[in-house]
Amino acid sequence: MPSTRRCAWAAILATLLLAVIPVARSQDNYEIQVYPSETMTPKTLLVELHSNFTVEGSTTTQFGMLPTEHQEHETIELTEGINDWSEVGFYFFTAEKSGNGIQWVGDHIRPRVRVPPRWHWPVGVSLSSEFGYARSAFSNPTWSWQIMPIVDQTIGRWYWSVNGTMVWDIHVVPPPPNFTPEQKETYYRNVAPRGVTFGPAATLTYAPSKYYNFGLEYYSYYGEWGNFVSLHNQQQQIFPVVNLFVSPKWEINFGAGWGATAGTDHLIVKCIIGRSFDWSHHRAGSSKSTQ
């Protein structure tokens, strides 16, 4: 059984049967995560596996992009801490569906900087810049550059974070040549904008114990700045989630997300498992960490 189904079989059993065919552009459901402002500790490598399975999504090929329903995504994310205010991450995206096998989707690189802790700001602030390629069968645009300002704060047992995701669609797949001017206009607005798009994400969690918290994650896609798509074609998703803190070296997140609009995959289950490795102390003559 795929790892995502093992992580969230209970959520699958609770599936709500919603009938809809998405008409907006492909969703970037490869690393479904709301980021904190904190960067990785220097000389520390975080290895994460992002797994998600689309229980209910698109069922037909749309503008050359494969259906999302029953696709499983496995993404490997590597994040290395540079100093106390910067890090760099790398993503390797894959997709799997019965009949198609495991497919390489693309790769991204993501440097990030933050306001240093010694400045003692009341909220955490960082800026992520992500650049990369994805195959046209899975994403439109194929080449993109993402800028994401991040603001977060912990207040007692509560934690919130807002990611203001903006994406420059560097290269989009053009519409079919037989499209009319009106159809092309609709395509470039709803399917593959050629400018900068906006899709904020946010989370709010509560920690009743030091070992776990629970809360909600919100993901969206509004369309191109100055020319947002209609609410019907926007992407709006809510994920009830649980985060486990079994060890300072491990991170575990799982949940299930429901889409509220026609432009959204309507049920996705996800699981993130991460392990950090500290390279700052080594035994003489050994390449292994002492921790």
Secondary structure, 3 states (H helix, E strand, C coil): CCHHHHHCHHHHHCCCCCCCCCCCCCCCCCCCCCCCCCCCCECEEEEEEEEEEEEECCCCCECCECCCCCCEEEEEEEEEEEECCEEEEEEEEEEEECCCEEEEEEEEEEEEEECCHHHCCCCEEEEEEEEEEECCCCCCCCEEEEEEEEEEEEECCEEEEEECCEEEEEECCCCCCCCCHHHHHHHHHHCCCCCEEECCEEEEEEEEECCEEEEEEEEEECEECCEECCHHHCEEEEEEEEEECCCCCEEEEEEEEEECCCCCCCEEEEEEEEEEEECCCECCCCCCECC
